[in-house]
Amino acid sequence: MTPQICNLAPQCILQHTSLPYLLLSVLLLLRQAWWGSCHPQCLDFKPPFEPRQPLALCKEYSKFGCCDLEKDGELLLKFYSIMENFDHSGYVTCGKYIRSLLCQECSPYAAHLYDAEDANTPIRMMPGLCGDYCTDYWHQCRYTLSLLLENRESPHQFANLTATLEEDRGRFCDYLELKDKQYCYPNVLTNTELNANLGSVRESPKGCLELCLQEVANGLRNPVAMIHADDGTHRFFVAEQLGYVWVYLANGSRIDRPFLNLTRAVLTSPWNGDERGFLCLALHPRFTTVRKAYVYYSVSVKKEERIRISEFTLSAHDENQLDHSSERTILEVVEPASNHNGGQLLFGHDGYLYIFIGDGGRAGDPFGKFGNSQNKSTHLGKALRIDVDNNDDGAPYSIPSDNPFLGEKDAKPEIYAYGVRNMWRCSIDRGDTATGRGRGRMFCGDVGQNKYEEVDLIVKGGNYGWRAKEGFSCYDRKLCQNSSLDDVLPIFAYPHKLGKSVTGGYIYRGCQMPNLNGLYIFGDFMSGRLMSLKENVTTGEWQYNEICMGADQTCRFPKLINSYYKYIISFAEDEAGELYFLATGAPSATARAGVIYKIIDPSRRAPPGKCSIKPTHVNVKGKLIHFHPKEEFVINKKPTTTPVPTTTTRRTTTTTKKSPRKPIIIIKPPMPTRKTKTQLPPPPPTTATRKPTLQTTRKTTTKATSPTASTIKATIKTAAATIKPTTLPTTVQLAMETTPATTTPTGRTTGAPVSQTSSTHHVTTNLNGNTATRSTMYPTTKSTVRHNVKPTSQPEQISPRGEATRFKPGFLFFAPILFYVFAQ
């Protein structure tokens, strides 16, 4: 049997009669690597988008592309200006070529067609054409090239150039042809792989959602929480475990004076993995008028460890600082052990303050007959709900009248839900921006014992099962078989093969990444794994997909990175609803290894102008510390290869350069620099004469003046019905007409085991300037939830290491073999 492998690399179709298995694997990986480099990008070095209004000229890009109505109007006016040079027969013959060439600025792959994927290099003046198309264009309408270029800079240069090119087909197509057969126009429209799921969140071959990151803040000491004031300033407040809270402005700069400093009162230590400390804060939902903040921290009172919930009032002299003398204790709970402290405060859409407290610590909730979590006479292992409004002259809080256990004997009236172990990070769903669906739902991650981690949807009066259950499985079999348990099952649980300490996240409801709408994004502190859940609104089940970092080419946009520190401490959203996570490379309250990352989808963005914000002015007293990212942007990286990952053993490696390969030379036209354009005087008459083709007759006309905005709108209105777009292949039309959605697997049935495949995460450890490489094998799980997976026996949660680790994705390269392959 003779295998035939079609590679997406340019002009590479390899046929070998006896291809070794290793070489076959390399070629398949090369195909995967090349597919990772195929990404849509516009000429402004950003992802494509769906225009808010249909386009008039370039109608085929009305669903997904790089032009809004304003840009389409500019191209339409240019089209008419060019076509004024033709009689009817010339209009019929050349109109389709002119329109198609102009509209490639609107193509989702415009950056590749114009060689503009690198912001540091000049772009082509014309889109790159395929050889056959260029030949047809030369035979039919070659003299239109000068018209397409006449508004460019250096008119003398282009007049002489086009006069020479138009007479020589070889030179003409050398000038216009793009040697990349997959991306050149019009092949880019017919390539099935390029146009499959165009505009949707990108998935790796193993089903992992490929996203990128933007570094927002760094140098933090275990950043445990990030919130916003919802006051129009778009400030965000970042809390460190040590007891500091810092204010960051919308431009990324930090105010040098802390919003709050509780370092003298907070109980914590520099030990890696210490769960005590300043754990959370929440601002009153009417912060502009009520001006109060609430904090959750560990404290020692007469050598007794406690959880303290306190209230602070904003300073009367500085809107970026709390009045430290205004502290008022709302609630204190004695902690039997130093772990399982909970640590979540948030305000629900009902205006009440929710407090999530752990089960008291140790292993297995050993307190009492049923444990603290099932005992409603204690606050431990509970979600509490209190009313802190109108408390200035009386008790620090009151009990909402509809709290579920308000009249139950011996039950704490503050309890809203119980049976939780150690909920770490909860969030409120803002609801779908169009329909409002999901608004007010409360999601929490509950850290497991030694088998499962879970994500819960909190409901009033719910019993979440601990210690009877851990995830979907029984932990205490006697309690688990109790018919009165009536517990609320998690929406998702995962085994410790995937991670050992869940960090709850958020449902994305922002504006900038429309593909992510409705996606619940969360992570794991121990494994560093990013994960997502997508609800099936019909069945109510939640579909799991792992999130991984896109390859260098996928994230090759300005300011983006594709690596992060391993220990994911918390998630956050800003005032506009964009999503972030907080991580560190050394889980110590004193190590300045904490970074805040913004989650970016490189596949699709919102239309220009839709998500623009105008932060209200903030009066700053003190100095501003401007943000300087430390991570190297992907777009600035030099090409390198990654060592082959093998097993979980550590070894020291070095990064080597790729073996040189003879480049494919693409001839480009002379490129002007990207500076402000200056209007040049009209060129003197050229002596070159132009010969009309048999199909085209050019008319002498005067040059049109620059159109006004009203002219553009009027022209678009009258021309929208007259311009017919080039018919696209069915696959492209379907890709453009279909609303993007996260691709998820189907066919799983309740009760079936989770399908697991092996995926490799490459980890680079940077300690004191030395680089080491660790290859870690993690299973990639993709399943419909409410599965009960047979677990493996695992010990109680271990303390994390203090080494600074970063995830850095890579793929397999065999430079000598590839050199041989391409040489064939």
VOGU-3710 file (C-alpha; in Angstrom, 3 decimals, decimal comma):
1> mtpqicnlap> 0,000/0,000/0,000  1,329/3,419/-0,928  0,330/6,116/1,579  -0,379/9,557/0,189  -0,113/12,472/2,549  -1,346/15,940/1,626  0,397/18,570/3,695  -0,913/22,095/4,082  2,609/23,436/3,636  2,947/25,372/0,363
11> qcilqhtslp> 3,224/23,171/-2,730  3,888/20,101/-0,650  2,238/16,838/-1,701  4,413/13,933/-0,743  4,181/10,384/-1,980  6,436/7,710/-0,605  6,339/4,043/-1,349  7,984/2,996/1,923  7,464/5,709/4,527  8,683/4,767/8,023
21> ylllsvllll> 6,168/5,037/10,807  8,221/7,713/12,571  8,314/9,863/9,466  4,577/9,398/9,030  4,025/10,647/12,572  6,280/13,624/11,957  4,351/14,551/8,843  1,048/14,364/10,673  2,449/16,580/13,404  3,738/18,955/10,762
31> rqawwgschp> 0,267/19,089/9,309  -1,066/19,895/12,755  1,615/22,566/13,229  0,789/24,164/9,884  -2,911/24,053/10,697  -2,039/25,878/13,912  -0,564/28,687/11,788  -3,743/29,167/9,741  -5,568/31,942/11,518  -7,815/34,784/10,351
41> qcldfkppfe> -6,409/38,276/10,785  -7,248/41,762/9,517  -4,990/44,510/8,219  -5,214/46,298/11,592  -3,515/43,221/13,161  -6,703/42,159/14,997  -9,141/39,248/14,572  -12,072/39,526/12,128  -15,608/40,325/13,246  -19,251/40,334/12,173
51> prqplalcke> -20,279/43,814/10,951  -23,183/45,397/12,770  -24,860/46,197/9,425  -24,817/44,327/6,079  -22,211/45,483/3,575  -23,162/46,963/0,198  -20,142/46,133/-1,984  -18,446/43,183/-0,296  -21,618/41,348/0,650  -19,915/37,986/0,991
61> yskfgccdle> -18,159/39,321/4,121  -21,312/40,610/5,844  -21,288/37,687/8,271  -17,593/37,557/9,074  -14,683/39,611/7,818  -12,598/42,723/8,347  -14,825/45,577/7,105  -17,574/47,542/8,755  -20,096/49,602/6,788  -17,834/52,660/6,753
71> kdgelllkfy> -14,897/50,785/5,227  -17,211/49,075/2,765  -18,471/52,513/1,700  -14,930/53,702/1,012  -14,287/50,669/-1,180  -17,592/51,205/-2,973  -16,679/54,772/-3,887  -13,284/53,618/-5,098  -14,948/50,931/-7,203  -17,207/53,459/-8,922
81> simenfdhsg> -14,300/55,868/-9,391  -12,340/53,162/-11,230  -15,275/51,917/-13,281  -15,914/55,406/-14,649  -12,951/54,736/-16,940  -14,782/51,960/-18,801  -17,553/51,663/-21,346  -20,265/49,042/-20,981  -18,266/46,107/-22,352  -15,271/46,967/-20,177
91> yvtcgkyirs> -17,545/47,317/-17,138  -19,009/43,871/-17,744  -15,623/42,246/-18,331  -13,498/43,883/-15,644  -16,012/44,847/-12,967  -15,847/41,453/-11,319  -12,045/41,577/-11,110  -11,984/45,106/-9,693  -14,632/44,322/-7,095  -12,976/41,075/-6,006
101> llcqecspya> -9,545/42,672/-5,651  -10,874/45,624/-3,671  -12,924/43,394/-1,370  -9,962/41,324/-0,234  -9,336/44,014/2,376  -12,554/42,648/3,928  -11,483/39,002/3,784  -10,989/37,225/7,150  -7,537/36,308/5,802  -6,714/39,832/4,624
111> ahlydaedan> -3,500/39,965/6,654  -2,105/36,932/4,850  -3,282/38,051/1,422  -1,440/41,354/1,945  1,563/39,886/3,802  0,544/41,924/6,839  0,670/39,290/9,584  3,791/40,935/10,977  3,163/44,532/12,089  6,867/45,320/11,669
121> tpirmmpglc> 7,023/44,626/7,923  5,530/46,577/4,995  2,348/45,270/3,421  1,576/44,507/-0,211  -0,219/47,093/-2,297  -2,409/44,393/-3,859  -3,771/41,105/-2,475  -1,786/37,993/-3,343  -3,341/36,111/-6,263  -3,169/32,486/-7,300
131> gdyctdywhq> -1,277/31,795/-10,527  -4,237/30,742/-12,694  -6,370/33,634/-11,540  -3,538/36,091/-12,177  -3,118/34,750/-15,724  -6,837/35,195/-16,427  -6,742/38,680/-14,963  -3,779/39,609/-17,187  -5,485/38,299/-20,325  -8,782/40,045/-19,590
141> crytlsllle> -8,069/43,272/-17,719  -4,353/43,810/-17,203  -4,546/47,555/-17,847  -6,690/48,075/-14,739  -3,659/47,565/-12,487  -2,647/51,202/-12,864  -6,147/52,303/-11,844  -6,037/50,187/-8,692  -2,673/51,688/-7,731  -3,087/55,271/-8,849
151> nresphqfan> -4,227/56,531/-5,447  -1,210/55,042/-3,689  1,901/56,915/-2,673  4,727/57,576/-5,172  2,489/57,935/-8,262  5,512/58,408/-10,574  6,957/55,108/-9,437  3,735/53,132/-9,876  2,942/54,717/-13,259  6,261/53,545/-14,680
161> ltatleedrg> 6,011/50,200/-12,929  2,521/49,323/-14,137  3,278/50,454/-17,692  6,093/47,891/-17,770  4,227/45,099/-15,976  1,084/45,282/-18,052  2,993/44,283/-21,204  4,718/41,211/-19,686  2,548/38,430/-18,219  5,469/36,830/-16,400
171> rfcdylelkd> 6,504/40,003/-14,630  2,855/40,946/-14,068  2,122/37,726/-12,176  5,472/37,718/-10,385  4,344/41,063/-8,987  0,829/39,915/-7,986  1,129/36,206/-7,307  1,220/34,805/-3,754  3,297/31,647/-3,768  1,354/30,158/-0,880
181> kqycypnvlt> -1,173/28,079/-2,810  -3,488/27,675/0,175  -3,871/31,337/1,080  -3,769/33,036/-2,327  -6,983/34,436/-3,790  -9,331/32,783/-4,719  -8,037/29,453/-3,310  -8,412/30,806/0,214  -12,189/30,715/-0,317  -12,288/27,086/-1,382
191> ntelnanlgs> -9,894/25,589/1,187  -12,118/23,358/3,325  -9,808/23,285/6,338  -9,272/27,035/6,399  -12,995/27,738/6,255  -14,222/25,009/8,586  -15,711/26,609/11,723  -14,465/29,982/10,514  -14,948/32,544/13,258  -15,654/29,991/15,996
201> vrespkgcle> -13,424/29,376/18,995  -10,449/27,467/17,663  -10,059/23,848/18,760  -6,907/21,769/18,733  -7,066/18,274/17,170  -7,658/16,928/20,689  -10,657/19,201/21,284  -8,908/21,784/23,445  -10,180/25,376/23,059  -7,244/27,556/22,005
211> lclqevangl> -7,194/30,968/23,661  -4,544/33,613/24,313  -3,756/35,967/27,172  -2,830/39,562/27,838  -0,702/40,434/30,849  -2,467/43,104/32,918  -0,532/43,331/36,200  2,503/41,661/37,754  4,735/41,651/40,831  1,826/40,782/43,149
221> rnpvamihad> 2,068/38,683/46,310  -0,504/35,894/45,966  -3,308/37,977/44,430  -6,420/36,345/45,879  -9,197/38,575/44,535  -9,940/41,254/41,930  -13,203/43,222/41,864  -14,621/46,414/40,352  -16,778/49,182/41,806  -19,385/49,310/39,012
231> dgthrffvae> -19,216/53,106/39,186  -18,171/53,993/35,629  -14,487/54,480/36,483  -13,495/50,976/35,309  -11,048/50,779/38,189  -10,304/47,379/39,619  -9,223/46,503/43,137  -6,710/43,706/43,710  -6,231/42,044/47,100  -3,028/40,307/48,182
241> qlgyvwvyla> -3,052/37,488/50,726  -0,689/39,488/52,893  -3,384/42,111/53,563  -2,918/44,823/50,930  -5,579/45,986/48,473  -4,414/48,032/45,459  -6,312/50,249/43,015  -5,625/49,932/39,283  -6,965/52,508/36,849  -8,484/51,741/33,466
251> ngsridrpfl> -5,175/52,549/31,730  -3,394/49,813/33,713  -1,469/52,057/36,100  -1,543/51,433/39,851  -1,945/54,013/42,598  1,021/53,829/44,949  -1,106/54,183/48,095  -3,021/51,021/49,076  -6,805/51,065/49,123  -6,545/49,064/52,344
261> nltravltsp> -3,650/47,850/54,496  -4,498/45,130/57,032  -1,077/43,489/57,144  -0,774/44,008/60,915  -4,080/42,256/61,629  -4,079/39,487/59,013  -2,961/36,037/60,136  -0,840/34,324/57,477  2,698/33,073/56,903  5,264/32,827/54,096
271> wngdergflc> 4,768/29,032/53,904  3,832/27,723/50,502  0,158/26,781/50,388  -0,879/28,493/53,661  -4,651/28,979/53,285  -4,940/31,703/55,932  -4,709/35,390/55,199  -6,674/38,175/53,554  -9,005/36,138/51,353  -11,645/38,382/49,779
281> lalhprfttv> -13,363/41,754/49,601  -16,648/43,024/48,192  -17,855/46,545/47,518  -21,431/47,507/48,230  -23,477/47,300/44,990  -24,325/51,015/45,414  -20,745/51,928/46,211  -21,006/55,464/44,801  -23,629/56,355/47,420  -23,250/53,821/50,251
291> rkayvyysvs> -19,406/53,966/50,095  -18,807/50,758/52,091  -16,541/47,764/51,569  -16,547/44,309/53,206  -13,518/42,105/53,810  -12,900/38,466/54,771  -9,634/37,596/56,535  -7,971/35,292/59,062  -7,154/36,692/62,463  -5,778/35,431/65,771
301> vkkeeriris> -7,657/36,431/68,933  -6,027/35,234/72,171  -4,227/32,497/70,230  -7,519/31,339/68,746  -7,778/31,360/64,960  -10,892/33,004/63,586  -12,487/34,158/60,365  -13,487/37,800/60,524  -15,933/39,609/58,261  -15,550/43,378/58,617
311> eftlsahden> -17,062/46,516/57,182  -15,065/49,626/56,182  -16,202/53,058/55,029  -14,590/54,969/52,166  -12,361/57,844/53,195  -13,975/61,256/53,042  -10,751/62,702/51,612  -9,665/60,073/49,074  -11,966/58,008/46,830  -9,140/55,498/46,372
321> qldhsserti> -8,648/54,671/50,040  -10,734/53,224/52,852  -10,895/54,837/56,271  -8,849/52,361/58,304  -10,332/53,627/61,561  -13,862/52,791/60,412  -13,578/48,994/60,723  -16,672/47,359/62,163  -16,787/43,617/62,775  -19,815/42,035/61,117
331> levvepasnh> -19,209/38,382/61,986  -16,505/36,190/63,519  -16,313/32,392/63,258  -13,841/30,250/65,223  -11,668/28,003/62,998  -10,779/24,579/64,505  -7,869/24,155/62,051  -5,715/26,343/59,841  -7,074/25,008/56,544  -10,474/24,967/54,794
341> nggqllfghd> -11,108/28,630/55,566  -13,468/29,219/52,650  -12,997/32,837/51,715  -15,700/34,223/49,427  -17,750/37,404/49,768  -20,117/38,666/47,103  -23,341/40,592/46,689  -26,161/38,877/44,859  -28,575/40,598/42,520  -31,005/40,630/45,463
351> gylyifigdg> -28,702/43,096/47,252  -27,772/40,690/50,069  -24,236/39,787/51,129  -23,267/36,118/50,650  -20,493/34,575/52,769  -18,939/31,166/52,020  -17,153/29,464/54,940  -15,186/26,188/54,913  -15,953/23,118/57,044  -13,349/23,892/59,700
361> gragdpfgkf> -10,375/22,001/58,329  -8,517/18,754/58,774  -9,521/15,795/56,593  -12,992/14,309/56,180  -14,878/16,896/58,322  -14,355/14,850/61,541  -16,310/17,201/63,807  -19,369/15,715/65,529  -21,619/12,882/64,439  -22,278/14,170/60,937
371> gnsqnksthl> -19,520/16,773/60,537  -19,817/20,561/60,529  -21,169/20,802/57,009  -24,327/18,788/57,758  -24,791/20,483/61,145  -27,007/23,539/60,761  -26,212/24,782/64,276  -22,778/26,016/63,112  -21,667/28,475/60,430  -18,860/26,165/59,269
381> gkalridvdn> -19,360/24,429/55,926  -22,120/26,839/54,898  -23,153/29,562/52,498  -24,586/32,445/54,547  -26,816/35,325/53,445  -27,220/38,552/55,427  -28,602/42,055/54,921  -26,063/44,813/55,647  -28,203/47,758/54,546  -29,473/50,338/57,048
391> nddgapysip> -27,115/49,110/59,758  -25,518/52,389/60,829  -27,457/52,800/64,062  -28,192/49,216/65,058  -26,965/45,661/64,643  -24,237/45,124/62,027  -26,623/43,042/59,918  -30,140/41,642/59,760  -31,560/38,336/58,470  -33,446/38,380/55,159
401> sdnpflgekd> -37,036/37,372/55,774  -36,931/34,555/53,207  -33,797/32,806/54,453  -34,653/29,085/54,240  -33,905/28,016/57,829  -35,065/31,132/59,632  -37,682/29,313/61,739  -35,933/25,964/62,143  -34,979/25,002/65,679  -31,228/25,214/66,484
411> akpeiyaygv> -30,425/26,244/62,903  -28,367/29,368/62,294  -30,701/31,878/60,634  -27,921/33,178/58,375  -27,632/29,839/56,530  -28,622/29,978/52,873  -27,160/26,593/51,787  -25,136/23,882/53,553  -23,170/20,677/53,006  -20,192/22,448/51,405
421> rnmwrcsidr> -16,575/21,503/52,068  -14,361/24,449/51,129  -15,856/26,607/48,414  -13,145/28,609/46,701  -14,307/31,316/44,361  -17,923/31,945/43,478  -19,522/34,293/40,964  -22,870/35,707/39,868  -24,001/35,336/36,268  -24,806/38,708/34,665
431> gdtatgrgrg> -27,151/36,993/32,231  -27,153/36,929/28,452  -26,874/40,481/27,164  -29,623/39,917/24,585  -32,125/37,694/26,410  -31,152/38,057/30,060  -31,140/34,275/30,429  -29,107/33,033/33,392  -29,103/36,351/35,224  -28,486/35,965/38,951
441> rmfcgdvgqn> -27,275/32,355/38,948  -24,538/31,668/41,478  -21,643/29,337/40,578  -19,071/28,009/43,047  -16,077/25,718/42,932  -15,947/23,361/45,937  -12,531/21,847/46,713  -12,678/18,076/47,167  -11,105/15,638/49,619  -9,016/13,053/47,780
451> kyeevdlivk> -10,990/11,977/44,707  -13,101/14,697/43,084  -13,382/18,441/42,597  -16,791/19,919/41,790  -18,613/22,954/40,426  -21,984/23,759/41,995  -24,945/25,938/41,135  -26,061/27,405/44,474  -29,776/27,392/45,281  -31,637/28,522/48,378
461> ggnygwrake> -31,827/25,799/51,021  -29,669/23,385/49,027  -27,690/20,597/50,685  -24,503/20,001/48,667  -23,773/16,607/50,194  -20,458/16,891/52,033  -19,375/14,801/53,930  -21,807/12,168/52,696  -20,673/12,742/49,128  -17,646/14,003/47,282
471> gfscydrklc> -18,624/14,998/43,772  -21,045/12,337/42,528  -19,554/9,516/44,625  -20,098/8,494/48,226  -17,464/9,553/50,763  -19,172/8,518/54,018  -21,173/5,506/52,875  -23,414/5,436/55,941  -24,455/9,055/55,466  -24,610/8,636/51,716
481> qnsslddvlp> -27,269/5,918/52,048  -29,444/8,105/54,273  -32,692/8,665/52,384  -33,149/12,094/53,975  -29,942/13,457/52,456  -31,708/14,924/49,402  -28,517/16,594/48,179  -28,028/18,893/45,192  -25,671/17,272/42,696  -22,861/19,304/41,127
491> ifayphklgk> -23,183/20,464/37,533  -19,691/19,058/36,952  -17,103/17,030/38,856  -13,657/15,911/37,773  -11,184/13,381/39,183  -7,798/14,192/40,639  -6,138/13,066/37,446  -7,140/16,495/36,114  -6,441/18,545/39,216  -6,644/18,558/43,005
501> svtggyiyrg> -7,932/22,006/43,952  -10,676/23,655/41,896  -10,758/27,430/41,473  -14,259/28,598/40,606  -14,650/30,999/37,690  -17,180/33,090/35,778  -19,722/32,852/32,993  -18,374/35,140/30,273  -20,823/37,973/29,499  -18,438/40,579/28,120
511> cqmpnlngly> -18,527/42,372/24,777  -15,097/41,967/23,212  -15,147/38,157/22,735  -18,616/37,208/21,397  -17,602/33,564/20,895  -17,198/33,105/24,642  -20,689/34,282/25,618  -22,251/31,797/28,038  -19,020/29,868/28,581  -18,175/29,113/32,227
521> ifgdfmsgrl> -14,387/29,351/32,559  -12,640/28,004/35,660  -9,365/26,327/36,621  -7,385/24,189/39,036  -4,827/25,577/41,463  -2,665/22,473/41,671  -2,512/21,303/38,056  -2,698/24,747/36,450  -5,387/23,481/34,102  -7,848/25,938/32,530
531> mslkenvttg> -11,284/24,461/31,839  -14,701/25,438/30,519  -18,339/24,346/30,694  -21,057/25,146/28,170  -24,710/24,632/29,045  -27,028/22,744/26,753  -30,154/24,853/27,218  -32,370/22,010/26,018  -31,142/19,249/28,349  -29,666/21,383/31,142
541> ewqyneicmg> -26,427/19,397/30,993  -23,015/21,047/30,886  -20,424/20,152/28,256  -16,756/20,147/29,264  -13,841/21,409/27,178  -10,313/21,983/28,298  -8,726/25,347/27,491  -5,166/25,457/26,226  -2,911/28,198/24,999  -2,888/28,825/21,258
551> adqtcrfpkl> 0,307/28,243/19,327  2,595/31,172/18,553  0,966/31,783/15,180  -2,545/31,634/16,658  -1,686/34,257/19,283  0,407/36,405/16,937  -1,485/39,616/17,681  -0,209/42,765/19,421  0,273/42,462/23,209  -0,779/38,797/23,392
561> insyykyiis> 1,075/35,989/25,162  0,474/32,243/25,334  1,965/31,126/28,657  1,051/31,660/32,304  2,130/30,830/35,835  0,857/27,495/37,059  -0,952/28,203/40,324  -4,391/29,632/39,411  -5,604/31,432/42,528  -8,731/33,246/41,386
571> faedeagely> -10,844/34,516/38,502  -12,356/37,948/38,015  -14,347/40,136/35,659  -13,995/43,860/35,083  -16,759/46,438/34,902  -17,317/45,693/31,204  -17,610/41,947/31,830  -14,251/40,908/30,382  -12,679/37,902/32,059  -9,349/37,562/33,932
581> flatgapsat> -7,540/35,073/36,121  -4,948/35,591/38,843  -2,022/33,198/39,106  1,390/32,919/40,699  4,594/31,026/40,168  5,304/30,707/43,912  2,252/30,178/46,175  3,635/32,155/49,094  2,068/35,240/50,626  5,406/37,042/50,437
591> aragviykii> 6,601/36,073/46,926  6,144/38,740/44,229  5,344/36,172/41,566  1,659/36,971/41,039  0,314/38,022/37,643  -3,139/39,001/36,351  -4,041/37,734/32,866  -6,887/38,818/30,613  -8,444/35,992/28,583  -8,489/36,674/24,833
601> dpsrrappgk> -10,202/34,794/22,002  -8,066/35,260/18,858  -10,745/33,814/16,552  -13,274/36,652/16,567  -13,681/40,113/18,045  -16,603/42,484/18,403  -17,238/45,009/15,601  -15,156/48,200/15,846  -16,746/50,743/18,152  -19,247/48,363/19,755
611> csikpthvnv> -17,293/47,840/22,973  -15,752/51,279/23,379  -15,865/52,646/26,922  -15,249/56,099/28,386  -14,126/55,737/32,012  -15,189/58,562/34,289  -12,428/60,646/35,809  -10,705/59,446/38,987  -9,111/61,968/41,322  -5,757/60,491/42,279
621> kgklihfhpk> -3,854/61,531/45,375  -0,368/60,159/45,215  1,705/58,765/42,372  0,810/56,427/39,560  2,969/53,382/38,922  2,755/52,593/35,227  2,437/49,006/34,121  5,288/47,313/32,249  4,649/43,750/31,048  7,379/41,238/31,761
631> eefvinkkpt> 6,292/38,417/29,479  7,539/38,561/25,890  4,760/39,168/23,377  4,228/36,328/20,941  4,494/38,746/18,033  8,045/39,631/19,149  9,253/36,069/19,574  11,944/34,731/17,317  11,277/31,375/15,661  12,440/28,517/17,864
641> ttpvpttttr> 11,735/24,843/18,283  10,722/23,030/21,428  12,476/19,884/22,735  10,541/16,663/22,312  8,409/15,982/25,438  8,805/12,411/26,684  7,836/11,487/30,246  7,278/13,130/33,605  10,992/13,132/34,434  12,808/16,459/34,629
651> rtttttkksp> 15,808/17,202/32,516  17,727/20,277/31,494  17,424/21,208/27,824  18,255/24,099/25,604  16,202/25,777/22,911  17,726/25,454/19,483  17,083/27,230/16,242  15,394/25,494/13,357  17,566/23,990/10,698  17,718/26,424/7,797
661> rkpiiiikpp> 15,575/25,607/4,811  15,651/27,257/1,436  13,024/30,013/1,616  10,261/30,522/-0,901  10,857/33,950/-2,398  7,711/36,010/-2,912  8,191/39,048/-5,125  6,423/42,081/-3,712  5,865/45,535/-5,133  7,848/48,446/-3,700
671> mptrktktql> 6,491/49,145/-0,245  5,976/52,639/1,182  6,588/53,138/4,897  3,617/53,344/7,210  3,669/57,055/7,880  1,073/59,762/7,525  0,287/60,043/3,880  1,009/63,361/2,128  -0,758/64,499/-0,992  1,678/64,707/-3,909
681> pppppttatr> 1,232/66,874/-6,999  -0,099/65,062/-10,074  2,621/63,346/-12,155  3,743/64,763/-15,489  2,369/63,032/-18,585  4,152/59,742/-19,228  5,368/58,805/-22,637  4,199/55,220/-22,254  1,180/54,493/-24,393  -1,564/52,138/-23,309
691> kptlqttrkt> -3,151/49,614/-25,580  -6,766/48,691/-25,005  -7,551/44,995/-24,934  -10,139/43,533/-27,261  -12,545/43,230/-24,363  -11,986/46,592/-22,715  -12,310/50,162/-23,931  -11,191/52,918/-21,560  -12,787/56,344/-21,500  -11,018/59,578/-20,614
701> ttkatsptas> -12,470/61,078/-17,474  -11,526/63,672/-14,893  -10,393/62,533/-11,451  -13,163/62,530/-8,880  -12,915/64,712/-5,803  -12,803/63,263/-2,302  -16,307/62,224/-1,231  -17,982/63,564/1,870  -19,592/61,425/4,561  -23,054/62,232/3,238
711> tikatiktaa> -21,942/61,204/-0,247  -20,717/57,856/1,091  -24,028/57,162/2,838  -26,056/58,138/-0,205  -23,896/56,043/-2,519  -24,151/53,002/-0,275  -27,919/53,358/-0,096  -28,379/53,545/-3,848  -25,773/50,922/-4,716  -26,589/48,236/-2,167
721> atikpttlpt> -29,064/46,561/-4,479  -26,970/46,818/-7,631  -23,714/45,123/-6,607  -23,803/41,347/-6,754  -21,160/39,483/-4,761  -19,071/36,707/-6,161  -20,732/33,405/-5,373  -18,825/31,618/-2,636  -18,432/27,888/-2,156  -21,099/26,263/-0,039
731> tvqlamettp> -18,640/25,568/2,778  -17,665/29,213/3,037  -21,279/30,410/2,894  -22,237/28,024/5,651  -19,272/29,163/7,742  -20,302/32,774/7,304  -24,032/32,239/7,844  -23,748/30,060/10,908  -23,558/31,740/14,289  -20,248/30,697/15,873
741> atttptgrtt> -20,465/28,462/18,862  -18,050/26,387/20,861  -17,686/23,017/19,200  -18,487/20,260/21,674  -18,556/16,519/21,406  -21,801/14,586/21,383  -22,860/11,047/21,854  -22,109/10,701/25,583  -24,752/9,026/27,722  -25,389/9,471/31,400
751> gapvsqtsst> -23,403/7,060/33,489  -20,785/6,289/30,856  -17,115/6,670/31,800  -15,300/9,800/30,717  -13,203/9,371/27,597  -9,602/10,228/28,340  -6,716/10,782/26,011  -3,197/11,812/26,791  -2,066/15,385/26,239  1,289/16,867/27,109
761> hhvttnlngn> 1,887/20,226/28,772  5,413/21,582/28,473  6,480/23,457/31,588  9,451/25,771/31,808  10,807/26,520/35,278  12,738/29,730/35,791  14,642/29,759/39,055  17,395/32,329/39,545  17,833/32,688/35,813  18,305/28,970/35,119
771> tatrstmypt> 15,988/27,298/32,648  14,857/23,713/33,057  12,235/21,799/31,166  9,642/19,483/32,613  7,246/17,480/30,482  4,097/16,488/32,307  1,511/14,058/30,973  -2,054/15,071/31,782  -5,206/13,394/30,493  -7,509/15,508/28,371
781> tkstvrhnvk> -11,120/14,834/29,289  -14,081/15,828/27,149  -17,470/14,665/28,313  -21,040/15,453/29,136  -21,366/15,947/32,869  -23,212/13,960/35,503  -20,782/11,118/34,855  -19,570/9,092/37,754  -15,993/8,187/36,889  -14,235/5,380/38,628
791> ptsqpeqisp> -11,576/7,184/40,667  -8,046/6,311/41,522  -6,981/6,408/45,127  -5,325/9,715/45,966  -3,951/11,080/49,253  -5,163/14,260/50,942  -4,289/17,458/49,043  -0,580/18,065/49,038  1,109/21,408/49,571  2,145/23,081/46,301
801> rgeatrfkpg> 5,768/23,625/45,537  7,283/27,049/45,618  8,983/26,901/42,267  8,084/29,458/39,653  6,591/27,450/36,806  5,143/28,575/33,499  3,091/26,646/31,006  4,597/26,926/27,517  2,897/25,016/24,734  4,986/23,447/21,957
811> flffapilfy> 4,860/20,792/19,270  7,142/18,143/17,869  9,853/19,080/15,400  12,432/16,877/13,722  14,500/19,345/11,746  16,666/16,818/9,808  13,667/14,706/8,813  11,643/17,712/7,747  14,574/18,968/5,712  14,626/15,594/3,947
821> vfaq> 10,838/15,663/3,425  10,751/19,088/1,855  13,770/18,307/-0,269  11,867/15,550/-2,068
//
